């Protein structure tokens, strides 16, 4: 039941590309796909590092499952983690837990600079997480170059699993172009923020992708192209391996308990996405559960009406004003930005906080 306003998502009739791709799984020979993956891993260039591949990781359910799958297939991964903006205690514990199974390199950028980048992202493109998106893509590619391990194993193909162009169904490799178009950058580059709030060029060097000649030597593949991706099964695998999960979803605007539990700022990121596109994290997650056959569309619609797009005062137990204080953004300015980025066709912005127009909901969903 994805919204028709979701960026890049195409529809055939009244069916979104994510649903079409999910049905198409039945036609795929997954045994052949697994053999293709084994050949890639076996032929991966080796050096004296002792590692065969790099697995980009947050230490959460999907990346834990990725690392364990690669180990199961006989490869030795180096896990590369970019510490998130405001790491939660459970996020810290899960990063540490994954190091029980694989060697881990973790980079934590200058937190003062990062807080400034969070504020700049919110002001310029309505997303305080844009710097996180830069880093989680740039850092593994930099590690591939610096450690001489030119094979990266990412997780799912986002546009295939969650909705994107229909011609991406057979995507197996991540490229610079993929990162630029679907990496969550919103058209903003690290170099674009130099000079804002005292940000220097060297402050954002780590957030930039390596040069073209370096990335051309990297083979970055999506594990979800070789195995049928399933978020719940990934969570089960990760929890069996010791990953911690909170007893309740991170906020009332979430549906799953085992996703996006490592960053206190995620609730504000999701809220601004909801303001722009009229759907939130709960809708995205429950839409997947509809495809998995875990809930009916009719049941899901009632839940989405009540809880999706709501503003989460608390996320993973932290009040939003603590985040605003961290990024040095006055609360009146925050709500000014919320009204600025809200889709005026969908939200009433006459009050302090945007509110979805009641007539919009039924017309927005496929």
Protein Blocks (a to p, Z undefined) as FASTA:
>chain_A
ZZfklghiacehjacfklmmmmmmmmpcfklmmmmmmmmmmmpccdfkopabdcddehia
klmmmmmmmmmnopacdddddddfbdcfklmmmmmmmmmmbccddddddfklmmmmmmmm
mmmnopaklmmmmmmmmmmmmmmmmnopabccdfbdfklmnopafklmmgcbdcfklmmm
mnonnopafklmgoiahiafklmmmmpccdfklmmmpccddfklmbccdfklmmmmmmmn
opacdfbdfblkbfbfkgoklbfklmmmmmmmmmmnopafklmmmmmmmmnopacfklmm
mmmmmmgopacfbgghiafklmmmmnopafklmmmmmmmmpcfklpcckbmbdcddfklm
mmmpZZ
